[in-house]
Amino acid sequence: MANKPIKNSKLEIILGNEEKTPKEGFKVTLQKPSKIKTFLDTYVIGQEHAKKAISVAVYNHYKRIIHQSYYSDVELDKSNILLVGPTGTGKTLIAKTLARFLSVPFAIADATTFTEAGYVGEDVENILVRLLQVANYNVSAAEKGIIYIDEIDKIGRK
C-alpha cells in the first residue's frame, strides 16, 4: 500500500514522498509526525512539547481524511488546534511554519477587529475572503488552508 494514492473527490493524499500531479483538487503529501517536527525544529527554537503535539495532530488530521476516503458513510468532525501562551512564545511562527511545510494557504485574523453583522468593524466572513485571496481564489486549496485567529484572549476581557 506504500506510495499508493488515496483519492477523496477534491483531495489526493500521497503516502511517502512520491510526487504525482492530481487530476483535480489540491494535493497534500502525508508526512510522519517525526518529519513534521524535524521541519519545525529548523525554524522554531524551543517549544518541544507544542511542536510534538502539533506534529501528531496534523498527522492524525490527514489520517482521518484518508480513513474518510475509504468509508464515505463515516462523518468526521473538523479538527482544530488551540495554541495558548504569552506574547513572543512562537505560536504564530509555529502556525506559519506548519503552513509552509504543508504548502497550504495561511491567513491570520485579529479576533479583536471582528464584530457582529450590522455593526462597525470587520465581518467574520472576511477571514474566509482573506484565505481565498492567499489561495489565489482556488477553493480546493483554501479548503485545506490554515486560518490563524490571533488575540482571542483580548475578547474574553471585554
TATA-V502412 format. One record per pair of residues at least 24 apart in sequence whose ideal C-beta (glycine too) atoms are under 6 Angstrom apart, sorted by the first residue. I is the first residue (numbers start at 0). J is the second residue. D is the distance in Angstrom with one decimal. If there is no record, write none. Layout:
i=(I & I)
j=(J & J)
d=(D & D)
This chain:
i=(5 & 5 & 7 & 9 & 12 & 24 & 25 & 25 & 25 & 29 & 32 & 38 & 39 & 42 & 43 & 43 & 43 & 46 & 56 & 94 & 98 & 103 & 103 & 103 & 104 & 104 & 104 & 104 & 104 & 104 & 105 & 106 & 106 & 106 & 107 & 107 & 108 & 109 & 109 & 110 & 110 & 110 & 110 & 111 & 111)
j=(65 & 68 & 68 & 139 & 65 & 139 & 139 & 140 & 143 & 61 & 58 & 100 & 96 & 96 & 89 & 92 & 93 & 89 & 80 & 147 & 145 & 143 & 144 & 145 & 130 & 133 & 134 & 140 & 141 & 144 & 145 & 130 & 133 & 146 & 147 & 149 & 148 & 149 & 150 & 148 & 150 & 151 & 154 & 150 & 153)
d=(5.2 & 5.2 & 3.8 & 4.9 & 5.8 & 4.7 & 4.3 & 4.6 & 5.4 & 5.0 & 4.6 & 4.7 & 5.7 & 4.6 & 5.4 & 5.6 & 5.6 & 5.3 & 5.6 & 4.7 & 4.8 & 5.0 & 5.1 & 6.0 & 5.7 & 4.3 & 4.0 & 5.6 & 5.8 & 3.6 & 4.9 & 4.1 & 5.4 & 5.3 & 4.8 & 6.0 & 5.1 & 5.5 & 5.3 & 5.2 & 4.9 & 4.7 & 5.4 & 5.0 & 4.9)
